[in-house]
Amino acid sequence: MSQTIYSLSRTRRSSDLSKHSAEVFAEAEDHPVTVTRRDGEALVLMSQREAVGRTRLLDIAAQLITATLDTEGSLSERMSRSFPWMLALSPADRETCARDLIDAARASFSTDQSHLVTVELTAWKETATAVAAGLGREDLQWFDDGVVHSVERP
């Protein structure tokens, strides 16, 4: 593992697990804890949420790498093959989505914050789902004139 992967990790001795287990577990809920052992390789204790986030980040990274290494089509076309839900977006939104996902992934990798790309991916996927469901086709009329308007109950 690279040094940045566990940059927020605290180090504890294996004896701390038996002597101060509640304290070590509480730390592991907040950030990974490296547990050193005299008789073997150090282990990392982390929450399941953290482990799932890291696994999800690697899955997204694999899809992004596949899309960026492909040579056919624009970045948004290549990413649409990896993320088919992007096809529900307009061509301009696909371009923006592709750039936003790449930027969020880079930020996630460089800060070890897997939620950055996961949140961005989820937001764009939800937007594509809403567009596919027909939302956003009507022009909205915004009431911004300071007057209170009555709206009919649905």
Secondary structure, 3 states (H helix, E strand, C coil): CCCCCCCCCEEEEHHHHHHCHHHHHHHHHHCCEEEECCCCCCEEECCHHHHHHHHHHHHHHHHHHHHHHCCCCCHHHHHHHHCHHHHHCCHHHHHHHHHHHHHHHHHHHHHCCCHHHHHHHHHHHHHHHHHHCCCCCCCCCCCCCCCCCCCCCC
